[in-house]
């Protein structure tokens, strides 16, 4: 049998062909979840007549009742007790009387993985493996990406490249078509360890140094879909160093909190009321159309061949206007402000400045100025903190004013009014007053910046591929012609 040590850190029990790739990556994420010492935790997949299921089930059982594994698997998968268990790497049926002996052998090889035992088994209702599962090769870790350098490892993937945002460069080095052809859609990279990461993850792994040495990145839609479908098995834990930088501004908002926390579950129960299909079609779509018309009207003033500068700024004005109008019924009018070369709305302007001087990410001389930075009598760190806190207090004051206007009913029935006055159906609790600013900041970070960046990428690639631009234009004309009152 293959020793558990050959597949380090993958806490899964059963695999079939359809799920093998997804689980190889998803299993890495599972090891970030704290596990109890007195239990074994397995992820099982049902291999039946129609092939292997894509959705696994988490099975936990006490370490002193290993003989109940078969019943636990059947209960989790919702099948009749009496299924057959097979060793994955040999594909031979285990006899009932030797089952516990074989499992104990695997567990003895897995002592280094506290709370997780690697038992590569397949549960099959019929007692026979499906043809796709029978042809599987042994489970392997995702392939390694670019060769790491001494000390910095693969950190330069984010800091070198044609783009300013680090994650764009990361994509450029890992997931362009030629790179995907080289190592696939799911890849491991090595990043230098950070004191914050070491503190957050210590105690979750026995082989701690090996666990933090590599991270798994994917552009595989199947992996992402499975992680979304199994959020209880793979909770979002906001504890890494690069994640903590956002908490400087957004604190414990829905975007920057752990999914098991009461605060996250409370607000997550309310957000769907503000972002459901009916709201989008009847309330938000007209807002988006109006803001898009304003945007196009401003750009239409340019003559053919004119080079538009600050495209990301333009797009951020568009998305911020749409999001804040839809969520809070406040028209920031940033598109018109941008066209007149005026500063953005005070909320957006302060938010941008706050993000630009975050002490966790900005260079000191960019925040306090080169003269102060070079002055030996000037406390650069204190200057950064002072300016950052001043801007944050300003933004908090603007949000508090919005909250009070909403509370008085001056802005109507909005998502913000729902967060203020309604109990969450998930927890029965109200959103804490102190977190309203955090959730508003989340709308600005996750609600409009991500959309603006995506639109920027889309516009760039369409400009580089005119054949796709023509196809998109044709599709828009057809769609618009089918809507009453819309010009094709």
Buried (B, 14 or more C-beta within 10 A) or exposed (E): EBEBEEBBBBBBBBBBBBBBBBBBBBBBBBBBBEBEEEBBBBBBBBBBEEBBBBEBBBBEBEEEEBEEBBBBBBEBBEBEEEBBBBBBBEEEBBEEEEBBEBBEEBBEBBEBBBBBBBBBBBBBBEEBBBEBBBEBEEBEBBEBBBEBEEEEBBBBBBEEBEBEEBEBBBBBBBBEEEBBEEBBBBBBBBBBBBEBBEEBBEEBBBBBEEBBBBBBBBBBEBBBEBBEEBEEBBBBBBBBBBBBBBBBBBBBBBBBBBBEBEBBBBBBBBBEBBBEEEBEEEBBEEBBEBBBEBBEEBBEEEEEEEEEEEBBBBBBBBBBBBBBBBBBBBBBBBBBBBBEEEEBBEBBBBBBBBBEBBBBEBEBEEBBBEEBBEEEEEEBEEBBEEBBEEBBEBBBEBBBEBBEBBEEEEBEEBBBBBBBEEEBEBBEBBBBEEBBBBBBBBBBBBBBBEBBBEBBEEBEEBEEEEEEBEEEEEEEEEEEEEEEEEEE
